[in-house]
């Protein structure tokens, strides 16, 4: 079960897919199906079928999401229903793994997920370099998501490290340089936020060296590379308005703005607001934005007509105010419950309680930033699922700590001389 779960998680970052008339099949879908049924068959004699509370938090949003898809046509609804079923099966399998796993299983899972992320990261870099792309490593589709989540899992390694701290700091700096060269802007923001969280010790002074190193590498690399790729990316963050000065006539004449990504976001906001005004309560339907844009703006360049790169905005456009309320409540309730769990008085959770605020930032800030700046898809839905399950995940991890602490104290008392 542990191996299947590891492979399933890592497969999320694979760019392998099979396009069918109805759905796009990925290794993750097949692996989750196997994992779910294996979980049911393997554990049916050990535990009862209990649905985690986090899924009850997830169900209202995902049900509205699927119903909204059916308002467009049957195929669209079935497609979203199948995707939602796969995601729910993954969530249940993950929960059951944490219920029955011991500390060793959890360490193995975390260790090999980290290794898997590193392998995908290296493969992505090597492929781009071999093909002449020395910066901007985002041409392999889903593999680019590893640049978003690797800082989060590495952050936990550093936060709870008991040894080799200097080595881990060196790896963190190397990771920062890799993220910089990748051109994945949201990963830059995540890296800075997590650096402040891990190293500041309640003040910004402790994180200043990392911010200065990041800024220095940005300027040096931007001067080194002839195409100024990194400086353009940096400018698109600090001066977004200067990178999207274009008109419809410019587009018709084949001219493109300096930052196509920023231009697409501005275009999506303009069209999305119009669509929201046309149907503010229930939205235009899941996947309705892409369909309407293709029909009405199909003559525009393709870079403008891709999906909305902000899940909050996509929800309010496609699922309306009802969808946005369910979506926001999911986040708020999960954050509040997680904070309550982490601040509990369980015997073995002293390390969680000590770093409660940092753990909250390490988990929720990368997930929130990713959702805020990325288009909808399987990865976005998995993030929403994980957010829903985070209180249960924290509780189960701390219960394992309690069990291990209690076992250690029992062994100590038994070996103590009378």
PyMOL commands that set and color helices and strands:
alter all, ss='L'
color gray80, all
select helices_A, chain A and resi 2-11+27-43+53-70+74-100+103-130+141-159+165-182+185-199+204-224+229-238+240-243+248-252+260-278+288-296+302-304+311-318+320-342+350-354+356-373+378-415
alter helices_A, ss='H'
color red, helices_A
select strands_A, chain A and resi 17-19+24-26
alter strands_A, ss='S'
color yellow, strands_A
deselect
rebuild
show_as cartoon
